[in-house]
């Protein structure tokens, strides 16, 4: 349901320039540069709307309107009953999006430290499984990491690597980091960093990441949290939950009755 939203998308990426301030200082107006790698969408809104409506009709859901797709900026929901393998499903979706369309930058946003640790553990446990089933993705133990404002080198690596990369963010810490200038917050991610040659948030934004929101009813429960996710400059946002408070462009529904009938829950 999620992968087919981009049906017809060609395999491609785009690049952006990352400057080295040390070289700028030495060479004056001349500078060395590195190319960051970003997701690139080639489909227009009409093509995406057609894909979305076909998927929704196929899954017995109300088709979205052009206004809804435009208003929400490629924001979609997937409803899955608790215990049916939500984390595995969105991790496999990430692998398929990379294999079929070349999307390589993904951010998983979670509502709490325990869920962050659980998702990271799932990434570790499924590493060999996905390496076996998606060998062309060049997926390895360096393909995923947890965002930490004290380790900005990982953010730079995330931006520069052309292979699949997955960043896991705890929204509580991240929302504090991107707080408004007139509010108390950790400005490390907002301020220019000499070692990076960039504002860390700009590096993330330039990659146009595909954002996976785990438990959006908690992860996006405040205006600041919603603003923080929007500030990532996502190519698209996919919300996965059993208990959505906002069902935006619902693409698939696996409720308690479906899960029971399909024997998916113990």
C-alpha positions in Angstrom: 0.0 0.0 0.0 2.8 2.4 0.8 5.3 1.4 -1.9 2.7 1.6 -4.6 2.1 5.3 -3.9 5.2 5.9 -5.9 4.4 3.6 -8.8 6.0 5.0 -11.9 8.8 6.7 -10.0 12.2 6.3 -11.7 15.2 5.2 -9.7 17.2 8.3 -9.1 18.7 10.6 -6.4 19.7 14.3 -6.4 22.8 15.9 -4.9 23.6 19.0 -2.9 26.9 20.5 -2.1 28.6 20.3 1.3 31.4 22.9 1.9 34.5 22.5 3.9 35.1 25.7 6.0 38.7 24.7 6.6 39.4 24.7 2.9 37.5 27.9 2.4 39.8 29.6 5.0 42.9 28.3 3.3 41.9 29.1 -0.3 40.0 32.3 0.1 37.2 32.3 -2.5 38.0 28.8 -3.8 36.6 25.9 -2.0 36.5 22.1 -1.9 33.1 20.4 -1.8 31.5 17.1 -1.1 28.2 15.9 -2.6 25.4 15.0 -0.2 22.8 12.6 -1.5 19.1 13.3 -1.3 15.9 11.5 -2.2 14.3 12.8 -5.4 10.7 12.5 -6.4 9.9 12.6 -10.1 6.2 12.0 -10.0 3.8 14.9 -10.2 0.8 15.4 -7.8 -1.7 14.0 -10.4 0.3 10.8 -10.7 0.6 10.3 -7.0 -3.2 11.1 -6.5 -4.1 8.4 -9.1 -1.8 5.9 -7.4 -3.2 6.7 -3.9 -6.9 6.5 -5.0 -6.3 3.1 -6.7 -4.7 1.7 -3.5 -7.4 3.1 -1.3 -10.2 1.6 -3.4 -8.3 -1.7 -3.5 -8.2 -1.7 0.3 -11.9 -0.6 0.7 -11.0 2.9 1.9 -12.4 6.3 1.0 -10.3 7.8 -1.8 -8.4 10.9 -1.1 -9.1 14.1 -3.0 -6.6 16.3 -4.8 -7.0 18.9 -2.1 -6.2 16.5 0.7 -3.1 15.3 -1.0 -1.9 18.8 -1.6 -2.8 20.1 1.8 -1.1 17.3 3.7 2.1 17.4 1.6 2.4 13.6 1.1 1.3 12.6 4.6 -0.3 9.2 4.9 -1.5 6.8 7.6 -1.4 3.0 8.0 -3.6 1.4 10.7 -2.2 -1.8 12.2 -3.5 -3.6 15.3 -1.0 -3.9 18.1 1.0 -7.1 17.9 0.7 -7.6 14.2 4.3 -6.7 13.3 4.2 -2.9 12.7 7.9 -2.3 13.1 8.8 -5.2 10.8 6.3 -3.9 8.2 7.7 -0.4 8.0 11.3 -1.7 8.0 10.5 -3.9 5.1 8.7 -1.0 3.4 11.9 1.0 3.8 13.9 -1.8 2.0 11.3 -1.9 -0.8 11.3 1.9 -1.3 15.1 1.7 -1.6 15.1 -1.3 -4.0 12.3 -0.1 -6.3 12.9 3.7 -6.4 16.4 4.4 -5.0 15.2 6.3 -1.9 18.1 6.1 0.5 17.4 8.6 3.4 14.9 7.5 6.0 14.1 8.8 9.5 12.1 6.8 12.0 10.5 9.1 14.6 9.4 7.5 17.9 7.6 8.9 21.0 9.9 7.7 23.8 13.2 6.3 24.8 11.9 2.7 25.4 10.4 2.6 21.9 13.6 4.1 20.4 15.6 1.3 22.0 13.1 -1.2 20.8 13.2 0.0 17.2 17.0 0.1 17.3 17.0 -3.5 18.7 14.7 -4.5 15.8 17.1 -3.0 13.3 19.9 -5.1 14.8 17.9 -8.3 15.0 16.6 -8.0 11.4 20.0 -6.9 9.9 21.0 -10.3 8.4 17.4 -11.0 7.4 17.2 -7.9 5.3 20.7 -8.3 4.0 19.7 -11.8 2.7 16.4 -10.6 1.1 17.7 -7.3 -0.2 21.3 -7.9 -1.2 21.2 -5.1 -3.8 20.5 -2.5 -1.1 24.1 -2.7 0.3 22.5 -2.7 3.8 24.9 -3.2 6.7 25.5 -2.5 10.4 26.4 1.1 9.6 23.2 1.7 7.7 21.3 2.7 10.9 21.9 4.8 14.0 20.2 6.8 16.7 20.3 10.6 16.5 22.4 12.2 19.2 23.2 15.9 19.2 26.6 15.1 20.7 27.5 13.0 17.7 27.0 15.2 14.7 29.5 13.2 12.6 26.7 10.6 12.2 24.5 13.3 10.7 27.2 14.2 8.2 27.6 10.5 7.3 23.9 10.3 6.9 23.9 13.1 4.4 26.9 12.0 2.4 26.3 8.3 2.0 24.7 7.2 -1.2 23.6 3.9 0.3 20.5 3.3 2.4 20.7 5.1 5.7 18.2 5.1 8.6 18.2 7.6 11.4 16.1 6.9 14.6 14.9 10.0 16.5 13.2 10.3 19.9 10.8 13.1 19.3 10.9 14.4 22.9 14.7 15.1 22.7 14.6 16.2 19.1 11.6 18.6 19.5 13.6 20.3 22.4 16.6 20.6 20.1 14.6 22.4 17.4 12.7 24.7 19.8 12.1 28.3 18.7 14.9 30.8 19.1 13.0 32.6 21.9 12.5 29.4 23.9 14.9 27.3 25.9 16.3 24.5 23.8 19.5 22.9 22.7 20.6 24.8 19.6 23.4 22.5 18.6 21.3 21.1 15.6 20.3 24.7 14.6 23.6 26.5 14.7 26.4 26.4 12.1 29.1 23.8 13.0 32.6 24.4 11.8 33.5 20.7 11.6 30.4 19.9 9.5 30.6 23.0 7.4 26.8 23.3 7.7 24.0 23.7 10.2 23.2 20.1 11.2 19.4 20.6 10.6 20.2 21.8 7.1 22.1 18.7 6.3 19.1 16.6 7.3 16.6 18.9 5.4 18.7 18.7 2.2 18.4 14.9 2.1 14.6 15.2 1.8 14.1 12.1 4.0 11.2 9.7 4.0 9.9 10.0 7.5 8.3 7.1 9.4 6.3 8.1 12.4 5.8 5.4 15.0 2.7 5.9 17.2 1.8 9.3 15.9 -0.9 9.8 18.5 2.0 10.2 21.0 4.9 11.3 18.6 2.8 14.1 17.1 0.6 15.1 20.0 1.8 18.7 20.3 2.2 21.6 17.9 6.0 21.7 18.6 6.3 18.0 17.8 4.4 18.4 14.5 6.6 21.5 13.7 9.7 19.5 14.5 8.8 16.7 12.0 7.8 19.3 9.4 11.2 20.9 10.0 12.9 17.7 8.7 11.7 18.7 5.2 10.3 15.2 4.5 9.7 13.9 1.0 6.8 12.0 2.5 5.5 11.1 6.0 4.0 7.7 6.9 2.2 7.3 10.2 1.9 3.8 11.7 -0.4 3.1 14.6 -3.3 1.0 16.0 -4.9 4.0 17.6 -4.6 7.0 15.3 -6.1 10.3 16.6 -5.7 11.8 13.1 -6.2 9.4 10.1 -4.7 11.4 7.3 -4.9 9.8 3.9 -5.4 6.3 5.3 -3.8 3.8 2.9 -4.3 0.5 4.7 -6.4 -0.7 7.7 -5.7 -3.9 9.7 -8.0 -3.6 12.7 -8.6 -5.9 15.7 -11.2 -8.0 13.8 -9.0 -8.5 10.8 -6.0 -9.4 13.0 -8.1 -12.0 14.8 -9.6 -13.5 11.7 -6.2 -13.8 10.1 -4.7 -15.2 13.3 -2.0 -12.5 13.4 -2.3 -11.9 17.2 -1.8 -14.5 19.9 
